[in-house]
Amino acid sequence: MPQKIAAGNWKMNGTRSSLSEIQAIAEAAQDIDCTAILCPPAPLIHSAAGLAGPLAIGGQNCHHAKSGAFTGDISAEQLVDCGASYVILGHSERREGYGESDTLVRDKAQEALRSGLTPIICLGESRDQRTAGQALDIVLAQLSVSVPDDAQIIIAYEPVWAIGTGLVPSVAEITEMHDALRAQLHAIYGASGQDISILYGGSVKPSNAQEIFAIPNVNGALVGGASLKAEDFLPIMRSLAES
Ligand code: PEP
């Protein structure tokens, strides 16, 4: 059975004064029956991990090499050393802004796994690709190259046009994509493909979470803006637990 997972991506938001939100989420998380993960900016990871209790902490990126002359980068081992147990990889903001390819995402995922992190691998089509009827082909092609050999991963389907826009695909569109992802995970990993959590991401809010979590093969959410405040993230976690 896939785990129910609510993961929050803080992106480049938050300073040490925001740790109180992480503490509030961690305190409430012990009474909510889902796996909760927060991925704050790297400088906050160590402090966040010290507060987190049942809340797991993740990074937002890592390098594909174990160590070396890579100024400004962070290794998977360093994330583990600071208390992280997950890492978001291949987010569209990194694919678009830093030219990250599917093969690079796979190499990062292999290194994350070697270091003991569970990768959260993001996939998603652009608005133009969706309009052109290419969404399924694009996302399944991303999946086939971006994933590592080991099935110890989480997949996040995040249509690029839904991130931070308030736009959300229809229930039929999410259903079609998540069913296709599940089928391809079976094709890649065999029976283990059934246990991989497939998250939906893109403008998830307390107001739409229940409807999204009722969709088969949606095993949780990757949440950006609505993960910054406990008052928004906790209702999403509760909807997931009740789904
Ligand atoms: C994200 O960036 O992963 C995301 C889903 O953002 P938002 O929830 O703000 O759309």
Boltz pocket constraint, residues with backbone or C-beta under 6 A from the ligand:
constraints:
  - pocket:
      binder: B
      contacts: [[A, 9], [A, 158], [A, 162], [A, 163], [A, 164], [A, 165], [A, 201], [A, 202], [A, 203], [A, 204], [A, 222], [A, 223], [A, 224], [A, 225], [A, 226]]
      max_distance: 6.0
